[in-house]
Amino acid sequence: MFVGTLHHTTVDETQWERRRASYTPGRTFGVFDAAGRLVGTTMSYPSQTAVPGGAVLPLGAVTRVGVRADHTRRGVATALMRAQLDDLRARGDALALLWATESGIYGRYGYGVATRARSVRVRASRTALRPSAPSGGAVRVLDRHEIVPVLTAVHDTLALRRPGGITRTPGWWEVGLARHDDDPLLVAVHSGQAGDDGFALAVPHGVFGDPLGGTLRVEDLHAADTAAAAGLWRFLLGVDLIGYVEAAVALDDPLDLLLDDPRHALVTGLADETWLRLVDVPAALAARSFATGSDPVVLAVHDPLLPDNTGIYRIAAEGAERVGPLGACDPELSCDVAALAMAYLGDRSPSALAATGWWTVHDPAAMPRADALFATDVVPWCGTHF
């Protein structure tokens, strides 16, 4: 049913046998009409994510949310989201994460944009990188049967190095690779001094239809450090018969600094990547580290769907704690749970959110303190589509 809501054809029995591996028992919800027809679904799979400071929290990776076209605007999605949030809370998932097909839907359920990505189109050339760019290590191309075991092992070492990164289940790999059954995949792995430390999965398009060369679309790229990224980009930009390489990268990706001519990397888009929902606000705030060197702030959080999260919180360098319910003391700042999610991983500063109406300022003196506390050294990024 879900694929129909996104205007795809229904999967057949063979496709279902592969897709079923991505479903976790007990984590799928459905709504049926009076005739017994399935008219809405949502599901999640268990994952983990890193938060600022390095703590790892249990996460519900929410996906396959859909309502049949003849049952929209009737509260079906709201019923599904409420049931799922209650379930995630009961399971102990402190956070939920999703990719939004439509940006106007999920804010009403407490999700806020937590990571963003840049889309780039790079002119291919074997000499694209600056001579002084890191040389990187060796790059090898995988055969089809090697892809899942090798990439699984590499991704497991990289997934939680950056806030916003998430772990992948075996079912994720099964379905992810199945999407490319008919594609001529190019999968490259970079190896540094400590072993495999990066990979890129790409699909060539229009190789023989353009005299300037085809386009290599990078679907999945992760690297442990700049040297590994440089090695992978040097390889991708030097592939024969390719005129351009396209990819979605983190906002702080160093690609333009690696290129001999930074104008050869054209930014074609900047968009939301993942949407975060704090399912257990006290646990999420307690797990995240806050920068030192600033006095505490008192923040009021409003959460109409999960009222246990609503309350007054004290955010300090030594940690965050719930002070009590609303009214326990006067807050210096306030926001709803979706706006808190936008600052939680460090993608947006409290002052930027306050200036645009997402946060409310009760004491202007608290604003620089909040910015200092929520500041992070690393831009959050996920890089895993689900």
C-alpha positions as CSV (number, residue, x, y, z in Angstrom):
1,M,0.0,0.0,0.0
2,F,2.8,2.4,0.9
3,V,4.4,2.4,-2.5
4,G,1.0,3.4,-4.1
5,T,0.8,6.5,-2.0
6,L,4.1,7.6,-3.6
7,H,2.9,6.7,-7.1
8,H,5.0,3.6,-7.5
9,T,3.7,0.3,-8.8
10,T,2.8,-2.4,-6.2
11,V,5.7,-4.8,-5.5
12,D,5.3,-8.4,-6.7
13,E,6.0,-11.6,-4.7
14,T,9.6,-11.7,-5.6
15,Q,10.2,-8.1,-4.6
16,W,8.3,-8.6,-1.4
17,E,10.5,-11.5,-0.4
18,R,13.5,-9.1,-0.4
19,R,11.6,-6.1,1.0
20,R,10.2,-8.0,4.0
21,A,13.7,-8.2,5.5
22,S,13.5,-4.5,6.2
23,Y,10.4,-4.9,8.4
24,T,10.9,-5.3,12.1
25,P,8.1,-7.4,13.8
26,G,5.9,-5.2,16.0
27,R,7.0,-1.9,14.6
28,T,4.5,-1.5,11.7
29,F,1.1,0.2,12.2
30,G,-1.8,0.3,9.8
31,V,-5.3,1.8,9.6
32,F,-8.1,-0.1,8.0
33,D,-11.4,1.2,6.7
34,A,-14.9,-0.3,7.3
35,A,-14.4,-2.7,4.4
36,G,-11.2,-4.0,5.8
37,R,-8.9,-2.3,3.3
38,L,-5.5,-1.0,4.5
39,V,-5.6,2.8,4.0
40,G,-2.6,4.0,6.0
41,T,0.7,2.7,7.2
42,T,3.8,3.7,9.1
43,M,6.8,1.7,10.4
44,S,10.1,2.1,12.0
45,Y,13.2,0.1,12.4
46,P,15.6,0.0,15.4
47,S,18.7,2.1,15.0
48,Q,21.2,4.2,16.9
49,T,22.5,7.7,16.5
50,A,25.3,9.8,17.8
51,V,24.5,13.1,19.5
52,P,26.9,16.0,20.3
53,G,29.5,14.8,22.8
54,G,29.6,11.3,21.4
55,A,26.8,9.6,23.4
56,V,24.8,7.0,21.4
57,L,21.0,6.9,21.8
58,P,18.4,4.4,20.7
59,L,16.5,5.7,17.7
60,G,13.4,4.8,15.8
61,A,14.0,5.2,12.1
62,V,10.6,6.1,10.8
63,T,9.7,5.2,7.2
64,R,7.0,4.0,4.8
65,V,4.4,6.6,6.0
66,G,1.5,6.8,3.6
67,V,-2.2,7.3,3.4
68,R,-4.3,6.2,0.4
69,A,-5.4,9.1,-1.8
70,D,-9.1,8.5,-1.1
71,H,-8.6,8.6,2.7
72,T,-6.4,11.7,3.1
73,R,-7.4,14.7,5.3
74,R,-9.4,12.4,7.6
75,G,-7.0,12.1,10.5
76,V,-5.4,8.8,9.4
77,A,-1.8,10.1,9.5
78,T,-2.4,11.8,12.8
79,A,-3.7,8.5,14.4
80,L,-0.7,6.6,13.0
81,M,1.8,9.2,14.2
82,R,0.3,9.3,17.7
83,A,0.3,5.5,18.0
84,Q,3.8,5.3,16.7
85,L,5.2,7.9,19.1
86,D,3.6,6.1,22.0
87,D,5.1,2.9,20.9
88,L,8.6,4.4,20.4
89,R,8.4,5.9,23.9
90,A,7.4,2.5,25.4
91,R,10.3,0.8,23.6
92,G,12.8,3.3,25.1
93,D,13.7,5.0,21.8
94,A,14.8,8.4,22.9
95,L,14.6,9.8,19.4
96,A,12.8,9.3,16.1
97,L,14.2,10.3,12.7
98,L,12.7,10.4,9.2
99,W,13.1,11.8,5.7
100,A,10.1,13.9,4.7
101,T,8.6,13.5,1.3
102,E,6.6,16.6,2.0
103,S,8.0,19.3,4.2
104,G,4.6,20.5,5.5
105,I,3.5,17.4,7.3
106,Y,5.8,16.4,10.1
107,G,6.2,19.6,12.1
108,R,2.7,19.1,13.5
109,Y,3.9,15.8,15.0
110,G,6.9,17.4,16.7
111,Y,9.6,16.7,14.0
112,G,12.0,19.4,13.1
113,V,14.8,19.7,10.4
114,A,17.9,18.5,12.2
115,T,20.4,17.9,9.3
116,R,20.7,19.4,5.8
117,A,22.7,18.5,2.7
118,R,24.2,20.2,-0.3
119,S,23.7,18.8,-3.8
120,V,26.8,19.3,-6.0
121,R,27.6,18.7,-9.6
122,V,31.3,18.5,-10.3
123,R,33.1,18.6,-13.6
124,A,35.1,15.4,-14.0
125,S,38.8,15.4,-14.6
126,R,41.7,13.2,-13.6
127,T,43.5,16.4,-12.5
128,A,40.5,18.0,-10.7
129,L,42.1,17.9,-7.3
130,R,44.8,20.3,-6.2
131,P,48.3,18.9,-6.3
132,S,48.7,19.6,-2.6
133,A,45.4,17.9,-1.7
134,P,45.8,14.8,0.5
135,S,46.9,11.9,-1.6
136,G,44.6,9.4,0.2
137,G,45.2,5.7,0.1
138,A,44.3,2.9,-2.3
139,V,40.9,2.6,-3.9
140,R,39.5,-0.7,-5.1
141,V,36.2,-1.5,-7.0
142,L,34.0,-4.2,-5.6
143,D,32.3,-7.0,-7.4
144,R,28.5,-7.3,-6.9
145,H,28.7,-10.2,-4.4
146,E,31.2,-8.2,-2.2
147,I,29.1,-5.0,-1.8
148,V,26.9,-5.8,1.2
149,P,29.5,-7.6,3.4
150,V,32.3,-5.0,2.7
151,L,30.2,-1.9,2.9
152,T,28.4,-3.1,6.0
153,A,31.7,-3.5,7.8
154,V,33.0,-0.1,6.7
155,H,29.8,1.7,7.5
156,D,29.7,0.2,11.0
157,T,33.0,1.9,11.7
158,L,31.8,5.3,10.4
159,A,28.1,5.6,11.2
160,L,28.4,7.1,14.7
161,R,31.5,9.4,14.2
162,R,29.3,12.4,13.5
163,P,26.1,13.7,15.2
164,G,23.1,12.6,13.1
165,G,24.7,9.5,11.7
166,I,22.7,6.3,12.2
167,T,23.3,2.6,12.1
168,R,21.9,0.4,9.4
169,T,20.1,-3.0,9.8
170,P,20.8,-6.0,7.5
171,G,17.3,-5.4,6.0
172,W,18.4,-1.8,5.1
173,W,21.2,-3.2,3.0
174,E,19.0,-5.8,1.4
175,V,16.4,-3.3,0.2
176,G,19.0,-0.6,-0.5
177,L,20.9,-2.8,-2.9
178,A,17.6,-4.3,-4.4
179,R,16.8,-0.8,-5.7
180,H,19.8,-1.1,-8.0
181,D,19.2,-4.6,-9.3
182,D,19.1,-3.2,-12.9
183,D,21.8,-0.5,-12.5
184,P,25.4,-0.8,-13.6
185,L,26.7,-0.1,-10.1
186,L,30.2,1.3,-9.5
187,V,31.2,0.7,-5.8
188,A,34.6,1.9,-4.6
189,V,36.3,1.4,-1.2
190,H,39.1,3.5,0.1
191,S,41.8,2.0,2.3
192,G,44.1,4.0,4.5
193,Q,46.8,3.0,6.9
194,A,44.3,1.5,9.3
195,G,42.3,-0.4,6.7
196,D,39.0,0.3,4.9
197,D,37.9,3.8,5.9
198,G,35.5,5.0,3.2
199,F,33.3,4.0,0.3
200,A,31.2,5.4,-2.6
201,L,28.3,3.7,-4.4
202,A,27.5,5.4,-7.7
203,V,25.4,4.8,-10.8
204,P,26.4,6.1,-14.2
205,H,23.8,7.7,-16.5
206,G,23.9,8.7,-20.2
207,V,27.4,7.5,-20.7
208,F,27.0,7.0,-24.5
209,G,24.4,9.7,-25.1
210,D,26.5,12.8,-24.4
211,P,29.7,13.7,-26.3
212,L,30.9,15.4,-23.1
213,G,30.5,12.2,-21.1
214,G,27.9,10.7,-18.9
215,T,26.9,11.6,-15.3
216,L,28.0,9.6,-12.3
217,R,25.4,9.9,-9.6
218,V,26.8,9.1,-6.2
219,E,24.1,7.5,-4.1
220,D,26.1,6.7,-0.9
221,L,29.4,8.2,0.2
222,H,31.0,8.0,3.6
223,A,34.6,8.8,4.6
224,A,36.4,8.6,7.9
225,D,38.5,11.8,7.3
226,T,39.5,14.3,4.6
227,A,42.2,12.0,3.3
228,A,39.7,9.2,2.6
229,A,37.3,11.7,1.1
230,A,40.0,13.1,-1.2
231,G,41.0,9.6,-2.3
232,L,37.4,8.7,-3.2
233,W,36.8,12.0,-5.0
234,R,40.0,11.6,-7.0
235,F,38.8,8.2,-8.1
236,L,35.3,9.3,-8.9
237,L,36.4,12.3,-10.9
238,G,38.8,10.2,-12.9
239,V,36.4,7.5,-14.1
240,D,36.5,7.1,-17.9
241,L,33.5,8.3,-20.0
242,I,32.2,10.5,-17.2
243,G,31.7,14.2,-17.7
244,Y,30.2,15.1,-14.3
245,V,29.8,13.6,-10.9
246,E,26.7,14.4,-8.8
247,A,26.4,13.9,-5.1
248,A,24.6,15.1,-1.9
249,V,27.2,16.0,0.8
250,A,27.3,17.4,4.3
251,L,27.2,21.2,4.6
252,D,30.9,21.2,5.8
253,D,32.1,18.8,3.1
254,P,35.6,20.0,2.1
255,L,35.2,19.2,-1.6
256,D,35.6,22.8,-2.8
257,L,38.9,23.1,-0.9
258,L,40.2,19.9,-2.5
259,L,39.6,21.1,-6.1
260,D,42.1,22.9,-8.2
261,D,39.3,25.1,-9.4
262,P,36.5,25.4,-6.8
263,R,34.1,26.7,-9.5
264,H,34.1,23.2,-11.0
265,A,31.9,22.2,-8.1
266,L,28.5,23.7,-8.7
267,V,26.0,23.7,-5.7
268,T,22.7,22.7,-7.3
269,G,20.7,22.6,-4.2
270,L,20.5,23.0,-0.4
271,A,17.7,21.1,1.3
272,D,16.5,19.4,4.5
273,E,18.0,15.9,5.0
274,T,16.5,14.3,8.1
275,W,13.8,15.4,10.5
276,L,14.3,14.6,14.2
277,R,11.7,14.0,16.9
278,L,12.7,14.1,20.6
279,V,10.6,11.2,22.0
280,D,12.0,11.4,25.5
281,V,13.1,15.0,26.0
282,P,14.7,14.5,29.5
283,A,16.8,11.6,28.3
284,A,17.8,13.3,25.0
285,L,18.9,16.5,26.8
286,A,20.7,14.6,29.5
287,A,22.7,12.6,26.9
288,R,23.8,15.5,24.8
289,S,26.9,17.5,25.9
290,F,26.8,21.3,26.1
291,A,29.7,23.6,25.6
292,T,31.6,24.9,28.6
293,G,32.3,28.5,29.4
294,S,28.7,29.7,29.7
295,D,26.2,30.1,32.5
296,P,23.0,28.0,32.4
297,V,19.7,28.9,30.7
298,V,16.2,28.0,31.7
299,L,14.1,26.6,28.8
300,A,10.4,25.8,28.6
301,V,9.5,23.0,26.2
302,H,6.0,22.3,25.0
303,D,5.0,18.9,23.6
304,P,1.2,18.5,23.0
305,L,1.5,14.9,21.7
306,L,3.8,13.6,24.4
307,P,2.8,15.7,27.4
308,D,5.4,14.1,29.7
309,N,8.0,16.0,27.8
310,T,6.4,19.4,28.6
311,G,8.2,21.2,31.3
312,I,11.0,23.5,32.5
313,Y,14.6,22.4,31.8
314,R,17.9,23.8,33.0
315,I,20.5,23.6,30.4
316,A,24.1,23.9,31.7
317,A,27.6,23.0,30.7
318,E,27.6,20.1,33.2
319,G,24.4,18.7,31.7
320,A,20.6,19.3,31.4
321,E,17.9,18.4,33.7
322,R,14.1,18.8,34.1
323,V,13.3,21.3,36.8
324,G,9.6,20.7,36.9
325,P,6.3,21.3,35.1
326,L,5.4,24.6,33.4
327,G,5.1,27.2,36.1
328,A,7.8,25.7,38.3
329,C,9.8,28.8,37.6
330,D,10.0,31.6,35.0
331,P,11.7,30.4,31.7
332,E,14.2,32.6,29.9
333,L,13.4,30.9,26.6
334,S,10.7,28.7,25.3
335,C,10.0,26.5,22.3
336,D,8.0,23.5,21.1
337,V,9.6,20.1,20.8
338,A,10.0,20.5,17.0
339,A,11.9,23.7,17.4
340,L,14.1,22.1,20.0
341,A,14.9,19.3,17.6
342,M,16.2,21.9,15.1
343,A,18.9,23.0,17.6
344,Y,19.5,19.6,19.3
345,L,22.2,18.3,17.0
346,G,23.7,21.7,16.3
347,D,22.3,22.4,12.8
348,R,20.7,25.7,13.9
349,S,21.6,28.1,16.7
350,P,19.0,29.2,19.3
351,S,19.4,32.8,18.2
352,A,18.7,32.1,14.6
353,L,15.6,30.1,15.6
354,A,14.5,32.9,17.9
355,A,15.0,35.6,15.3
356,T,12.7,33.7,12.9
357,G,10.0,33.0,15.5
358,W,10.7,29.3,16.3
359,W,11.9,30.1,19.8
360,T,10.4,32.7,22.2
361,V,12.7,35.0,24.1
362,H,11.6,36.0,27.6
363,D,15.0,37.3,28.7
364,P,17.2,38.6,26.0
365,A,20.3,38.1,28.2
366,A,19.8,34.4,27.9
367,M,20.3,34.3,24.1
368,P,24.1,34.4,23.9
369,R,24.3,31.9,26.7
370,A,22.0,29.5,24.8
371,D,24.0,29.9,21.6
372,A,27.2,29.1,23.5
373,L,25.8,26.0,25.2
374,F,24.2,24.5,22.0
375,A,27.3,25.2,19.8
376,T,29.0,22.2,18.2
377,D,32.3,21.7,16.4
378,V,30.9,19.4,13.8
379,V,28.0,20.0,11.5
380,P,25.4,17.2,11.9
381,W,24.7,14.9,8.9
382,C,23.1,11.5,8.4
383,G,23.9,10.3,4.9
384,T,21.6,7.3,5.2
385,H,18.4,7.4,3.3
386,F,15.5,5.2,4.5
